[in-house]
Amino acid sequence: MQSRNITRSEELFQEAQSLLPGGVNSPVRAFRSVGSQPLFITRGEGAYVFDVDGNRYLDYVLSWGPLILGHANDAISRVICETAQKGTSFGAPSPLELELARRVMGFYPSMERIRFVNSGTEATMSAIRLARAYTNRDFIIKFEGCYHGHADIFLVQAGSGVATLGLPDSPGVPAATANLTLIAPYNDLEAVKKIFQKYPQQIAAIIVEPVAGNMGVVPPVEGFLEGLRKLTEENSALLIFDEVMTGFRVHCGGAQTLYNIKPDLTTLGKVIGGGVPVGAFGGRQEIMDLIAPAGPVYQAGTFSGNPLAMAAGIETLRILENPVFWEKLEARSKQLKEGVLSILRKKALHYQLQSVGSMFTLFFAENPVTNWATASLANREKYAQFFRNMLDYGVYLAPSQFEAGFLSSMHGEHEILLTLEAIEQSLV
């Protein structure tokens, strides 16, 4: 256990609360769910981050997933600097857009056409608009506990029945907007069937995290994704895979390759830019050709396809094309998983370690987690104590029970062993 002084972080958080709503620019950063105050980070290096008080932490947040190459990768940093010297944004086409598009489509063949945007939220929001235009329908189905960004159409929660219209989950979301979003429990195919029966010929699309990551890591049960694909085809609706989190994380070709399911549309996030703000959506040519200026569906962005993001993305995907990269990442992910399971057995703790690829969550729950209802049974107080203990041992996990952890290529054997030692001491 290290002696941590966080005086400067505490001072900055006090100052931040007079400048920023809640003192942060994104809610989970406030550390409220773990009964603590946020750390102010000054820099990252490989698998580590450093706070303003000089403390070093082994990082499993990795900017919420996209830093698959770790912090401040030399190649990515170099290409960003070189590109910035030529200009940061033109608001005009660049050859870099074409090269990154080809590389992304090489990993995701279902994306026959692609549109670059600036975030995962932009990607999912645009994909829904496109699906509604293509089908000439208004309703969408999403799953309880799955997060697809903060657009109004996604900020809804389930009602009392499987086919209940969504209710606003945030002030400022009009009920009329929320009413167009239908909610089903994740991994519950029968609930989805009932929704289609209740709203025949009215559903434009299903949007799903093929491996849920925003209620913690929850894999699909056998037949779930296949069932969604069949239901959408039978009902002339589209299937949208939100791979903002799973893209390059559960498999180099995403969950769609891992589970051999071809969605109609796919959304991707900052991992395709090495952590630089970027997103993308793409899919079948006949659908994507509805996007302006090829078609009537309007979507635009001044910084979409900007050279900094494109150059960083090209360099990132060039590195990810090496099979050795994936072998090493898989080996470290396996080492961490087996080590944690061994600790749980030794301590006779019936907690749930759930992982797919380089994503993982340790649920403080007695039974396996398959949807939001079972995830919500996890003991949040125990997780909060575990989180704080891990910080004392120099390991930075997501400040919420309901978030995923991630590994990078910079998490070597030494880092995994340090992590396992910290876990063994922190599980009390």
Protein Blocks (a to p, Z undefined) as FASTA:
>chain_A
ZZddfklmmmmmmmmmmmbghhiabfklnommnopacdddfbdehjbccdfkopacddfk
lnoopamnoghifklmmmmmmmmmnojbeoiacfklmmmmmmmmmmmmmlmbccddfbfk
lmmmmmmmmmmmmnopabdcddehiaebjafklmccddfbfkbccddfbehiafklmmmp
ccddehilklmmmmmmmmghkafbdcddfbacklopadddehklmmmmmmmmmnopacdd
dfklmgoklomnljklmnopacfbdcddfklnoopacddddddfklmmmpcfkbmbdcdd
fkgoiaklmmmmmmmmmmmmpmklmmmmmmmmmmmmmmmmmmmmmnopabdcddehjbcc
dddbfbdcfbfklmmmpcfklmmmmmmmmmmnopacdfbfkbccdddfklcfklmmmmmm
mmmmmmZZ
